[in-house]
Amino acid sequence: MAYTLIYPESYIKRARKFLRKHPEIHNQYQKTLELLELDPYHPSLRLHNLSGRLKDLSSVSINMSYRITLELEIRDKEIILVNLGDHDQVY
């Protein structure tokens, strides 16, 4: 059963800016979103909960350098995308 990705306006703005700066990972980014919709627990996404000030969020990997932070609502099968960027940008 698929999950629903929710793209808030703030995320869309960040994603556009990020992808303009990093067009080389556009395909990896798209594949990450597709896999996230199908199975957010897929091992290649390396889904993990965050701690500290980001304790209500989780993170998945686009590749070894870039991440997407998100809110994962299991009850409603919704995934709210929050931010993306390299490790230092999103954490």
C-alpha positions in Angstrom: 0.0 0.0 0.0 1.5 3.3 -1.1 2.1 6.4 1.0 1.1 9.9 0.1 3.8 12.5 -0.2 2.8 16.0 0.9 4.8 18.9 -0.6 4.3 22.1 1.5 5.1 25.3 -0.3 8.2 25.9 1.9 9.6 22.5 0.8 8.9 23.1 -2.9 10.9 26.4 -2.7 13.8 24.7 -1.0 13.7 21.8 -3.5 13.7 24.1 -6.5 16.7 26.0 -5.2 18.5 22.8 -4.2 18.0 21.1 -7.6 19.1 24.2 -9.4 22.4 24.1 -7.5 22.7 20.3 -7.8 21.2 19.2 -11.2 23.4 16.1 -11.2 21.4 14.4 -8.5 18.0 15.1 -10.0 17.5 11.4 -11.0 18.6 10.1 -7.6 16.2 12.6 -6.0 13.3 11.4 -8.1 14.1 7.7 -7.4 14.2 8.5 -3.7 10.8 10.1 -3.8 9.3 7.2 -5.7 10.7 4.7 -3.3 9.6 6.8 -0.3 6.0 6.6 -1.7 6.2 2.9 -2.1 8.1 1.9 1.0 9.6 4.4 3.4 11.2 1.6 5.3 13.2 0.3 2.3 16.8 -0.3 3.5 18.4 1.9 0.8 16.6 5.0 2.1 18.2 4.6 5.5 15.2 6.0 7.3 16.0 7.1 10.9 14.4 9.3 13.5 16.2 12.5 14.5 16.9 13.8 17.9 17.4 17.1 19.7 15.6 20.1 18.2 14.5 17.9 15.2 13.1 15.1 17.4 9.7 15.1 15.7 11.3 14.5 12.3 12.9 11.6 10.4 15.4 11.6 7.6 16.1 9.6 4.5 19.1 9.5 2.3 19.2 10.6 -1.4 22.8 9.5 -1.5 25.7 9.5 0.9 25.9 13.3 0.8 22.3 14.5 0.7 19.3 14.0 2.9 15.6 14.7 3.0 14.0 15.5 6.4 10.4 14.6 6.8 7.4 14.0 9.1 6.2 10.5 8.8 2.6 10.0 9.7 2.1 6.3 9.8 -1.6 6.4 10.9 -2.7 8.2 7.8 0.0 6.9 5.5 1.2 10.5 4.8 4.7 11.7 4.5 5.2 15.5 4.9 8.4 16.6 3.3 10.2 19.3 5.3 13.7 20.0 4.0 16.5 18.7 1.8 20.2 19.3 1.4 23.5 18.1 2.6 24.0 16.9 6.2 24.9 20.3 7.7 22.0 22.1 5.9 19.2 19.8 7.1 20.5 19.0 10.6 
